[in-house]
Amino acid sequence: MVASLAVFVNVCAETAEPFALDVDDECSADRSHEQGQQCALSALQRTGARRSKATQEAEEVAAKGQTGGNASWQKHRETGSTCLSSCDAATLGPTVCHHFRCICKEGHVWSSEANRCVSLTSAEANRDTGGRCRFLFSYCHQSRGYTKCVGGQCLCYKGYEAKNGKCSLVGIAGGNYKDDGVCQTPKWGDPCWKSVTWAMADGIFADPENYPGLRAGASSFEEFQTLLHSVDPSSCPKPCPLDPPYESYSVPTFRDPKQPTMKGVAYSPMPMKKSVPINGDDFMSEIAGALYADWGRSDLKIMKELGANTVRMYGNDANTSHRAFLDEAHKHGLRVIAGMSKFGFTQGPDNCLINDWYCYRQTYFYFHKQLQMGFTIGDGKQYHPALKAMIICNEPALDLHGDKKRHLTCRAMASVFDAMIQAEKDLGITGNPIAFTITWAFADFDNSGMPGLKSMLDFYECLKQGTEKTPTLYTPTNDLLKAFHERWVNSFNTQNVWHEVKYQFLDKYARSPFWSRDLKIPVFIGEYHNIDRPNTQDLKKLLALAKSNEYPFFLGFNFFEYTRAMWKPPGPDGKNVQWDFGLFDYGDCPLLDMDYLGNTWTVWNLVSAKDHKGRDLLQQLLYAFGQTRVPPALEHPQQTCKASTKGVLR
């Protein structure tokens, strides 16, 4: 039965002859003897009648000498309506009554999608391949490319146009790949690369039914390439397997004692050389690939060549996909620590600040969307393996306006944590669990002698005592203490030199409840860089403490930061101490223009920054991370300096 059905479908399939009506039916012109016997006599008669009609219409077209548009279209003027003397132009479009049939006027064709006559030069007309799909199965031949059957016509997907009976992306020449079974990764800018990126960013959002099995904002480049290859092998080659393949695990990676020492870089590469307003800081988005991807400036590849294994992020926009960033990080062996945007905390229209720091509703809304925009893989039930941790808030004391609201820290953080756990549950996410953390400031607000650690202990004590009690007064939906024990890691930011971190924090953490017989909560530094002293030995010595026998709980640090934050405004003296951080400065070579949040920004090349004494920061970090070679990717071989730029800063 299955074999018979397969033959039947093949016989009924649309083909790509120049006059598609002649053969695009249940009895194809090149059918085998056996297939031909399966076609009923009545079907053959119908085929013959259609061929006669197509031939007659083609002769009429030739006699009238019509020109313009796709030649294979010019016979497709039938509307299917009858008339005595005139036609309803308001409904059918430009038509004439011809032999009691309403047909489109010269220079127009019938569009099944628009359900009216359209100009040969219109977008609707340019999407008609000339193929027909009139019989039982609405099927268009693979040789037509990215088509769908609409009202018996094989039309290109939106965003594509028909050229010589085949679909290609508007304004882009079609691909010419050989379907030889050999995998190939499309190069930046070639037809397949453009087709895949367009499908990911536009096509699937406009017409999701054209991309079965894929999730808008969540499926990978390779998954889209696989679909496009299956539809039209000549336009996109077979994708190569993931290297390395995705892994699966049941315990958060940062809670696994076997994990390597964290050698990370804090990454927020604002693309400007001086203070200019920019409305956003999501550099995990697909459009920011001009900065991080191998086809762009190759920032993630540069980090890998530095010897880094972790990248610490900041804000992320719940409306943009982060799958491409996570796949790129995975390819380079980088573990991602994502940050929760502060938009919901202090900036959004219904933020925590104006709701007395009850943050559940706002957090749930944003995190629930983020989980569906690239944070998960496959059917959406497991986290992307490159995503290892989520910072639910960076230095919350700064957002809570100092001493005035600090007693509500637990309310804000517990409600955020609760909302994230619930969003996971509602989406059924159980695989590859991530860790959660709050990155605390290295401050001693209560003169306890435990900078950073006191904030961690206060939050833990709040969860143990119960968040329902005064002053927190928050009733959680989930068992937050259980989630803390299973999913939590601690973290903090500091500029202090290595021996101050050792004596003021690590020695005290070793004696804290976080590292005891009953509880093992590791800790890492989210931002580390002392700008007043040489980093050569400092970075090396601090890294030597990580995962040591003395401090097995200390995971490592993230160097702060990848590029200088020249976007931050100057103070009254015309300077800003934040400008002194940063591994790289921007050079004078414009590599790309990047459209980001309503503006075009220049993607500049990178040059090593200097510290106060003129010492090369790149060499200092390379030494700490055990590398001797300057990253070859800094030469950006895939991009050359452009003669000009359309960026905000030229």
Buried (B, 14 or more C-beta within 10 A) or exposed (E): EEEEEEBBEEBBBBBBBEBBBBBBBBBBEEBEEEBEEBBEEEBBEBBEEBBEEBBEBBEBBEEEEBEEBBBBBBBBBBBEBEBEEEBEBEEBBBBBBBEEBBBBBBBBBBBBBBBBBBBBEBBBBBBBBBBBBBBEEBBBBBBBBBBBBBBBBBBBBBBBBBBEBBBBBBEBEBBEBEEEEEEBEBEBEBBBBBBBBBBBBEBBEEBEEBBEEBBBBBBBBBBBBBBBBEBBBBBBBBBEEEEEEBEEEEEBBBBEEEBEBBBBBBBBBBBBBEBBEBEBBBBBBBBBBBBBBBBBBBBBBBBBBBBBBBBBBBBBBBEBBBBBBBBBBBBBBBBBBBBBBBBBBBEBEEBBBEBEBBBBEBBBBBBBBBBBBBBBBEEBEBBBBBBBBBBBBBBBBEBBEEEEBBBBBBBBBBBBBBBBBBBBEEBEBEBBBBBBBBBBBBBBBEEEEBBBBBBBBBBBEBBEEEBEEEEBEBEBEBEBBEBBBBBBBBBBBBBBBBEBBBEBBBEBBBEBBBBEEEEEBBBBBBBBBBBEBBBBBBBBBBBEBBBEEEBBBBBBBBBBBBBBBBBBEEEEEEEBEBBBBBBBBBBEBBBBBBEBBEBEBBBBBBBBBEBEEEEBBBBBBBBBBEBEEBBEBBEBEBBEEBEEBEBBBE
